[in-house]
Each structure stands twice: as C-alpha cells, then as structure tokens.
Amino acid sequence: MKESEIKIKISLDENKVPEQIYWTAEDAGEVNQKSEAILISLWDADKQNSLRIDLWTKEMKVDEMKTFFHQTLTAMTDTFERATGDEKMAGDMRRFCQYFAEELKLVKDIKKK
C-alpha cells in the first residue's frame, strides 16, 4: 500500500499566535509552500462529528480572509455535489455563495446592472 503525507509547519509568537504557515506535499511536488491561512476539517466516523483546525497568520488581511472564505465555500459546494449527487442543495449553496460575494463586495451584483 502506498502512503502519502501532507506536512504543515506553524511558527508561533510568544502568545501562540501563528506568524508563519508552511505546507509540504512532496507527492504533489510542493515543498515549503507559504500560506497565510488554513482550514482543515476531519470526519470522526466513530463519534459522528467533524474536527476542525482553523489558523491564520497576523499578516492575513481581512479582505483576503473574505475572499478565502468565499472560495472555500464555493469549493465545498462543488465537493458536496460530487459526493452526494444532491443538485438541489448544491444549487441553494451556490446561490448563498453568490449572495455572500455580493454582500462582501467581492463581485458586482449582477441583478443591479
């Protein structure tokens, strides 16, 4: 059986706030890639709940965080649809992502044109 690793290295300040985040996925050809934020969700089948790791550096700008969340929600919608085949709920989620982007002024409101 083949195994693969994804490594995440976090440098913390004296208050344990992330200053730097680097990740490596050698199988994908990525080594010590800098990142300003990570969101990781893991499913615990035994406990039937999700576990989360949400970290961001001091350098992460609020506008970047808004864009990061929008892109993450959009990607999660695509994953949800592929994993469940639930087109109706995926459509509802896409409409929310559009609303989210419009409210945060990430995209122009198409309806107001």
N, C-alpha and C positions, 0 to 999 in steps of 0.2 A: 504494500500500500504506500502511495506517495503522500508525503506531508508537505505542507506549506505554512510559512509563518509570516505574520504581519507584526512588525515591532513598532511601538510608539514610545518615544523618549520625551519626557516632560522635564523642563528645568523650572524650578520654583524659586520665588524670592523668599525672604525671611518670614513672610506671612503666609507662605504656602500658596501664593497666587501664581498661576502659570506665567512664565516670562517667555519661554520658547517651547514650541512643539515641533518635533521631527518624527517622520514615519518612514519605515523601510518595508518594502515588499519585493524582495530580491527576485522572486519568480516572475514578477511583472517588470523587472528592470528598474525599479525605483529604489534609490538608496539615499537616506538622509534628506528627504524632501521636507522643506519647511512648510508649516501650516500655522494659521492664526487661530483655528478653532476645530474641534472635533465633536461629533455627536455619534455615540455608539449605542445601539440597542441590542440586547441579547435576550433570547427567549429561554426561560427555565421551564421545561416541559413538566417536570415533577411538581413544581409549585404553581404552574399555570399562571405565571406573571412575567413581565419584562423587567430587565435590569438595564440601567442607563449609566452612561458616562458622558457628561457634558462639560467640556472645558474650552476656555478661550483665553487668549493672552491679553495682557494690558494694551497691546498695540492694535487689537481688533477694534475697528471703528464701528459706531452704531449703524451707519448706513451700510457698511459691509455685512454686519450681522443680519440686517433686514433682508438683504439680497441672499445671503447664505440660507436663511430660513425659507425664503420663497423657493429657492432652487431645491432645497431638501424636501419640502412639502410636495413639490411637483414630481420629483424623482420617486418619492414614496407612493404617490398616486399611481404612477406607471407600474411600480413593483406590485402594489396591491392588485391592480387589474390583471397583471400576468399571473400572479399567484392564486387569485380567487376566481378569475373569469367574471367578476361582478361588474359589468359595464355600466349599469345604472349608478351604483355608488361611486364608481370612478368618475363618471360624468359630474356627479354632485361635488366630488372633491376637486375636480378641475375648475368648476365654477367658483368654489371657495378660493382656490389659488389665484384665480383671476381677480376676484374681489380683494383679496389680501394685497396683491400687487398694486391694484388701483388705489386702495386706501393709503398705502405707504408711498404712493407716487413713484413706484418702481417702473410702471408703464403708463402710457397715456390711456385715459378712459375712452375706449373705442365708441361707446354709446353716445358720448357728448360731442363727437365730431360732426 
